[in-house]
Amino acid sequence: MPTICLNIVKFMKRRPIIGLTMRLEIETRRFYLGRDYCEALEAFGAIPFHLCLIPDENYIAEAMQNLDGILLPGSDTDVEPLSYGEEPHPKLGRVIPEKDETDLLVLAETEKLKMPVLAICFGMQILNVFRGGTLFQDIESQIPNCIKHEQGIPQGRNSHSIKVEEESLISRLITKTDADVNIKINSSHHQAIKKIGENLKETAWANDGVIECIEDTREDRYNFGVQWHPELSWKTDDLSKKIFEIFIEQSTNYASEK
């Protein structure tokens, strides 16, 4: 086969490269990220690429030039409430500025590039704040009659049900068989979306009204956020599996269009 044809075939089969922002351990000055996100991405045919928490616009722009999608992962920190116009609540958790600033720069770049985004837990919250939305700083003390949203170990156990908006993207990921029973998800968070951000819509809720899924309203963008952790349950949970499948599909299409 001629060299040019081999190169075309190789290009067509290129796996999408997905960027993930990391975490920062203040005590050891160490960037890190749990293995589950990368293992899930690789299992669905993508190449994970870590983005260090260096909140420099030029670094982020150059690091993202060859990416085909962004996964904003969960975090053991909270979003800085001043960034959405609130003072800190007594039960606000640890805030790490480098985390917030880097994720916000990454989101700004995805907007410029129209790059697909999968936002998980903290990632969904920072996406909402980036779009001008706000958060409940502590579910238990700010939402009356709330259910338990911090289930503890094992974190991958599906612990509560959700209600899903009809004619939404998430509804199309749920089979009729699953729809006939309660859709259950895992849960490891103490904050939640309060006011929804610009060009976003809420499409799934816990029984206490906590928003569990958000989607972009624009047809030319793929921004999909879930409050639970599909990276922990994709091997056993069909919905979590499909969340990764469609994200990789969107990222593959993005790479082809580039």
MARNUVEX-485512 format. One record per residue (C-alpha): residue in three letters; x, y, z. Coordinates in steps of 0.1 Angstrom, whole numbers, plus 5000, padded with zeros to 4 digits. Layout:
BEGIN
@rest: ALA xx: X yy: Y zz: Z
...
// end
This chain:
BEGIN
@rest: MET xx: 5000 yy: 5000 zz: 5000
@rest: PRO xx: 5014 yy: 5035 zz: 4991
@rest: THR xx: 5028 yy: 5055 zz: 5020
@rest: ILE xx: 5002 yy: 5082 zz: 5016
@rest: CYS xx: 4974 yy: 5057 zz: 5020
@rest: LEU xx: 4990 yy: 5042 zz: 5051
@rest: ASN xx: 4992 yy: 5076 zz: 5066
@rest: ILE xx: 4955 yy: 5083 zz: 5059
@rest: VAL xx: 4945 yy: 5050 zz: 5075
@rest: LYS xx: 4966 yy: 5058 zz: 5105
@rest: PHE xx: 4951 yy: 5092 zz: 5108
@rest: MET xx: 4916 yy: 5079 zz: 5106
@rest: LYS xx: 4922 yy: 5054 zz: 5133
@rest: ARG xx: 4938 yy: 5079 zz: 5158
@rest: ARG xx: 4924 yy: 5076 zz: 5192
@rest: PRO xx: 4910 yy: 5109 zz: 5207
@rest: ILE xx: 4932 yy: 5126 zz: 5232
@rest: ILE xx: 4913 yy: 5137 zz: 5263
@rest: GLY xx: 4927 yy: 5163 zz: 5288
@rest: LEU xx: 4920 yy: 5160 zz: 5325
@rest: THR xx: 4928 yy: 5187 zz: 5351
@rest: MET xx: 4945 yy: 5173 zz: 5381
@rest: ARG xx: 4943 yy: 5179 zz: 5419
@rest: LEU xx: 4969 yy: 5196 zz: 5442
@rest: GLU xx: 4979 yy: 5182 zz: 5475
@rest: ILE xx: 4990 yy: 5213 zz: 5495
@rest: GLU xx: 5009 yy: 5194 zz: 5522
@rest: THR xx: 5032 yy: 5176 zz: 5497
@rest: ARG xx: 5030 yy: 5201 zz: 5468
@rest: ARG xx: 5020 yy: 5172 zz: 5446
@rest: PHE xx: 4998 yy: 5172 zz: 5415
@rest: TYR xx: 4977 yy: 5140 zz: 5414
@rest: LEU xx: 4945 yy: 5124 zz: 5401
@rest: GLY xx: 4927 yy: 5091 zz: 5409
@rest: ARG xx: 4933 yy: 5064 zz: 5384
@rest: ASP xx: 4896 yy: 5057 zz: 5376
@rest: TYR xx: 4891 yy: 5086 zz: 5352
@rest: CYS xx: 4921 yy: 5076 zz: 5330
@rest: GLU xx: 4913 yy: 5039 zz: 5331
@rest: ALA xx: 4877 yy: 5046 zz: 5320
@rest: LEU xx: 4888 yy: 5068 zz: 5292
@rest: GLU xx: 4914 yy: 5043 zz: 5279
@rest: ALA xx: 4889 yy: 5015 zz: 5281
@rest: PHE xx: 4865 yy: 5034 zz: 5258
@rest: GLY xx: 4892 yy: 5041 zz: 5233
@rest: ALA xx: 4907 yy: 5074 zz: 5243
@rest: ILE xx: 4942 yy: 5086 zz: 5254
@rest: PRO xx: 4942 yy: 5104 zz: 5287
@rest: PHE xx: 4964 yy: 5135 zz: 5290
@rest: HIS xx: 4969 yy: 5152 zz: 5324
@rest: LEU xx: 4968 yy: 5190 zz: 5326
@rest: CYS xx: 4987 yy: 5204 zz: 5356
@rest: LEU xx: 4972 yy: 5230 zz: 5378
@rest: ILE xx: 4992 yy: 5259 zz: 5364
@rest: PRO xx: 4967 yy: 5287 zz: 5360
@rest: ASP xx: 4986 yy: 5304 zz: 5331
@rest: GLU xx: 4965 yy: 5313 zz: 5300
@rest: ASN xx: 4993 yy: 5306 zz: 5276
@rest: TYR xx: 5002 yy: 5272 zz: 5291
@rest: ILE xx: 4966 yy: 5261 zz: 5289
@rest: ALA xx: 4961 yy: 5273 zz: 5254
@rest: GLU xx: 4992 yy: 5255 zz: 5241
@rest: ALA xx: 4986 yy: 5224 zz: 5261
@rest: MET xx: 4951 yy: 5221 zz: 5247
@rest: GLN xx: 4961 yy: 5226 zz: 5210
@rest: ASN xx: 4962 yy: 5188 zz: 5203
@rest: LEU xx: 4934 yy: 5177 zz: 5225
@rest: ASP xx: 4900 yy: 5164 zz: 5213
@rest: GLY xx: 4880 yy: 5167 zz: 5245
@rest: ILE xx: 4881 yy: 5177 zz: 5282
@rest: LEU xx: 4871 yy: 5157 zz: 5312
@rest: LEU xx: 4867 yy: 5179 zz: 5342
@rest: PRO xx: 4870 yy: 5155 zz: 5372
@rest: GLY xx: 4857 yy: 5156 zz: 5407
@rest: SER xx: 4878 yy: 5171 zz: 5435
@rest: ASP xx: 4881 yy: 5170 zz: 5473
@rest: THR xx: 4878 yy: 5208 zz: 5473
@rest: ASP xx: 4850 yy: 5233 zz: 5469
@rest: VAL xx: 4846 yy: 5261 zz: 5444
@rest: GLU xx: 4855 yy: 5295 zz: 5457
@rest: PRO xx: 4821 yy: 5311 zz: 5466
@rest: LEU xx: 4834 yy: 5347 zz: 5459
@rest: SER xx: 4836 yy: 5336 zz: 5423
@rest: TYR xx: 4798 yy: 5334 zz: 5422
@rest: GLY xx: 4791 yy: 5364 zz: 5445
@rest: GLU xx: 4787 yy: 5347 zz: 5479
@rest: GLU xx: 4806 yy: 5349 zz: 5512
@rest: PRO xx: 4819 yy: 5316 zz: 5526
@rest: HIS xx: 4794 yy: 5294 zz: 5544
@rest: PRO xx: 4805 yy: 5279 zz: 5578
@rest: LYS xx: 4805 yy: 5244 zz: 5562
@rest: LEU xx: 4825 yy: 5254 zz: 5531
@rest: GLY xx: 4852 yy: 5229 zz: 5525
@rest: ARG xx: 4888 yy: 5235 zz: 5514
@rest: VAL xx: 4893 yy: 5258 zz: 5485
@rest: ILE xx: 4925 yy: 5256 zz: 5463
@rest: PRO xx: 4927 yy: 5286 zz: 5440
@rest: GLU xx: 4950 yy: 5269 zz: 5415
@rest: LYS xx: 4923 yy: 5243 zz: 5410
@rest: ASP xx: 4895 yy: 5268 zz: 5403
@rest: GLU xx: 4916 yy: 5291 zz: 5382
@rest: THR xx: 4930 yy: 5263 zz: 5360
@rest: ASP xx: 4896 yy: 5247 zz: 5354
@rest: LEU xx: 4881 yy: 5281 zz: 5345
@rest: LEU xx: 4909 yy: 5288 zz: 5320
@rest: VAL xx: 4903 yy: 5253 zz: 5305
@rest: LEU xx: 4866 yy: 5260 zz: 5302
@rest: ALA xx: 4873 yy: 5293 zz: 5285
@rest: GLU xx: 4895 yy: 5276 zz: 5260
@rest: THR xx: 4869 yy: 5249 zz: 5253
@rest: GLU xx: 4845 yy: 5277 zz: 5245
@rest: LYS xx: 4869 yy: 5292 zz: 5219
@rest: LEU xx: 4876 yy: 5258 zz: 5204
@rest: LYS xx: 4840 yy: 5244 zz: 5207
@rest: MET xx: 4856 yy: 5213 zz: 5223
@rest: PRO xx: 4835 yy: 5186 zz: 5239
@rest: VAL xx: 4834 yy: 5186 zz: 5277
@rest: LEU xx: 4824 yy: 5159 zz: 5302
@rest: ALA xx: 4821 yy: 5175 zz: 5336
@rest: ILE xx: 4819 yy: 5152 zz: 5367
@rest: CYS xx: 4809 yy: 5163 zz: 5403
@rest: PHE xx: 4832 yy: 5193 zz: 5411
@rest: GLY xx: 4836 yy: 5195 zz: 5373
@rest: MET xx: 4799 yy: 5201 zz: 5368
@rest: GLN xx: 4798 yy: 5227 zz: 5396
@rest: ILE xx: 4828 yy: 5247 zz: 5381
@rest: LEU xx: 4812 yy: 5245 zz: 5347
@rest: ASN xx: 4780 yy: 5260 zz: 5361
@rest: VAL xx: 4800 yy: 5287 zz: 5379
@rest: PHE xx: 4819 yy: 5295 zz: 5347
@rest: ARG xx: 4786 yy: 5301 zz: 5330
@rest: GLY xx: 4775 yy: 5325 zz: 5357
@rest: GLY xx: 4755 yy: 5301 zz: 5379
@rest: THR xx: 4757 yy: 5296 zz: 5416
@rest: LEU xx: 4760 yy: 5268 zz: 5441
@rest: PHE xx: 4745 yy: 5256 zz: 5474
@rest: GLN xx: 4777 yy: 5256 zz: 5495
@rest: ASP xx: 4764 yy: 5228 zz: 5518
@rest: ILE xx: 4734 yy: 5207 zz: 5509
@rest: GLU xx: 4726 yy: 5194 zz: 5544
@rest: SER xx: 4723 yy: 5229 zz: 5559
@rest: GLN xx: 4709 yy: 5247 zz: 5530
@rest: ILE xx: 4683 yy: 5224 zz: 5514
@rest: PRO xx: 4654 yy: 5214 zz: 5536
@rest: ASN xx: 4645 yy: 5177 zz: 5538
@rest: CYS xx: 4675 yy: 5167 zz: 5517
@rest: ILE xx: 4685 yy: 5131 zz: 5512
@rest: LYS xx: 4720 yy: 5118 zz: 5520
@rest: HIS xx: 4744 yy: 5128 zz: 5492
@rest: GLU xx: 4777 yy: 5118 zz: 5508
@rest: GLN xx: 4774 yy: 5081 zz: 5508
@rest: GLY xx: 4810 yy: 5073 zz: 5518
@rest: ILE xx: 4828 yy: 5040 zz: 5510
@rest: PRO xx: 4822 yy: 5022 zz: 5487
@rest: GLN xx: 4818 yy: 5053 zz: 5466
@rest: GLY xx: 4808 yy: 5033 zz: 5435
@rest: ARG xx: 4776 yy: 5020 zz: 5450
@rest: ASN xx: 4744 yy: 5033 zz: 5435
@rest: SER xx: 4727 yy: 5048 zz: 5465
@rest: HIS xx: 4698 yy: 5070 zz: 5454
@rest: SER xx: 4674 yy: 5074 zz: 5424
@rest: ILE xx: 4671 yy: 5103 zz: 5399
@rest: LYS xx: 4643 yy: 5117 zz: 5378
@rest: VAL xx: 4652 yy: 5125 zz: 5342
@rest: GLU xx: 4638 yy: 5151 zz: 5318
@rest: GLU xx: 4621 yy: 5137 zz: 5287
@rest: GLU xx: 4636 yy: 5146 zz: 5253
@rest: SER xx: 4670 yy: 5153 zz: 5269
@rest: LEU xx: 4704 yy: 5138 zz: 5261
@rest: ILE xx: 4705 yy: 5118 zz: 5293
@rest: SER xx: 4670 yy: 5104 zz: 5286
@rest: ARG xx: 4683 yy: 5090 zz: 5253
@rest: LEU xx: 4711 yy: 5072 zz: 5271
@rest: ILE xx: 4686 yy: 5053 zz: 5292
@rest: THR xx: 4670 yy: 5021 zz: 5277
@rest: LYS xx: 4633 yy: 5014 zz: 5280
@rest: THR xx: 4640 yy: 4986 zz: 5304
@rest: ASP xx: 4660 yy: 5009 zz: 5327
@rest: ALA xx: 4633 yy: 5036 zz: 5324
@rest: ASP xx: 4607 yy: 5012 zz: 5337
@rest: VAL xx: 4626 yy: 5011 zz: 5371
@rest: ASN xx: 4642 yy: 5037 zz: 5392
@rest: ILE xx: 4675 yy: 5050 zz: 5377
@rest: LYS xx: 4700 yy: 5049 zz: 5405
@rest: ILE xx: 4734 yy: 5066 zz: 5408
@rest: ASN xx: 4763 yy: 5069 zz: 5433
@rest: SER xx: 4767 yy: 5100 zz: 5453
@rest: SER xx: 4798 yy: 5117 zz: 5469
@rest: HIS xx: 4792 yy: 5155 zz: 5472
@rest: HIS xx: 4781 yy: 5181 zz: 5497
@rest: GLN xx: 4776 yy: 5210 zz: 5473
@rest: ALA xx: 4751 yy: 5213 zz: 5444
@rest: ILE xx: 4739 yy: 5237 zz: 5417
@rest: LYS xx: 4716 yy: 5264 zz: 5429
@rest: LYS xx: 4711 yy: 5288 zz: 5400
@rest: ILE xx: 4717 yy: 5273 zz: 5365
@rest: GLY xx: 4743 yy: 5290 zz: 5343
@rest: GLU xx: 4739 yy: 5305 zz: 5309
@rest: ASN xx: 4733 yy: 5282 zz: 5279
@rest: LEU xx: 4728 yy: 5253 zz: 5304
@rest: LYS xx: 4697 yy: 5233 zz: 5313
@rest: GLU xx: 4690 yy: 5209 zz: 5342
@rest: THR xx: 4679 yy: 5175 zz: 5330
@rest: ALA xx: 4680 yy: 5152 zz: 5360
@rest: TRP xx: 4672 yy: 5156 zz: 5397
@rest: ALA xx: 4674 yy: 5136 zz: 5430
@rest: ASN xx: 4641 yy: 5132 zz: 5448
@rest: ASP xx: 4650 yy: 5162 zz: 5470
@rest: GLY xx: 4653 yy: 5185 zz: 5440
@rest: VAL xx: 4691 yy: 5185 zz: 5438
@rest: ILE xx: 4703 yy: 5189 zz: 5402
@rest: GLU xx: 4721 yy: 5158 zz: 5391
@rest: CYS xx: 4727 yy: 5164 zz: 5354
@rest: ILE xx: 4732 yy: 5195 zz: 5331
@rest: GLU xx: 4734 yy: 5199 zz: 5294
@rest: ASP xx: 4744 yy: 5226 zz: 5270
@rest: THR xx: 4714 yy: 5242 zz: 5252
@rest: ARG xx: 4734 yy: 5250 zz: 5220
@rest: GLU xx: 4733 yy: 5226 zz: 5191
@rest: ASP xx: 4769 yy: 5231 zz: 5181
@rest: ARG xx: 4784 yy: 5224 zz: 5216
@rest: TYR xx: 4788 yy: 5193 zz: 5237
@rest: ASN xx: 4789 yy: 5201 zz: 5274
@rest: PHE xx: 4775 yy: 5174 zz: 5296
@rest: GLY xx: 4777 yy: 5174 zz: 5334
@rest: VAL xx: 4768 yy: 5148 zz: 5360
@rest: GLN xx: 4769 yy: 5152 zz: 5398
@rest: TRP xx: 4777 yy: 5115 zz: 5403
@rest: HIS xx: 4808 yy: 5095 zz: 5394
@rest: PRO xx: 4804 yy: 5074 zz: 5362
@rest: GLU xx: 4841 yy: 5066 zz: 5363
@rest: LEU xx: 4835 yy: 5045 zz: 5394
@rest: SER xx: 4806 yy: 5025 zz: 5380
@rest: TRP xx: 4809 yy: 5021 zz: 5342
@rest: LYS xx: 4818 yy: 4985 zz: 5345
@rest: THR xx: 4785 yy: 4976 zz: 5362
@rest: ASP xx: 4762 yy: 5004 zz: 5354
@rest: ASP xx: 4748 yy: 5008 zz: 5318
@rest: LEU xx: 4741 yy: 5046 zz: 5321
@rest: SER xx: 4776 yy: 5053 zz: 5333
@rest: LYS xx: 4790 yy: 5032 zz: 5304
@rest: LYS xx: 4769 yy: 5052 zz: 5279
@rest: ILE xx: 4780 yy: 5085 zz: 5293
@rest: PHE xx: 4816 yy: 5076 zz: 5284
@rest: GLU xx: 4807 yy: 5061 zz: 5250
@rest: ILE xx: 4789 yy: 5092 zz: 5238
@rest: PHE xx: 4816 yy: 5115 zz: 5251
@rest: ILE xx: 4843 yy: 5095 zz: 5233
@rest: GLU xx: 4821 yy: 5095 zz: 5202
@rest: GLN xx: 4818 yy: 5133 zz: 5204
@rest: SER xx: 4856 yy: 5137 zz: 5209
@rest: THR xx: 4863 yy: 5114 zz: 5180
@rest: ASN xx: 4840 yy: 5134 zz: 5157
@rest: TYR xx: 4857 yy: 5166 zz: 5169
@rest: ALA xx: 4891 yy: 5151 zz: 5161
@rest: SER xx: 4879 yy: 5142 zz: 5126
@rest: GLU xx: 4866 yy: 5176 zz: 5119
@rest: LYS xx: 4899 yy: 5192 zz: 5130
// end
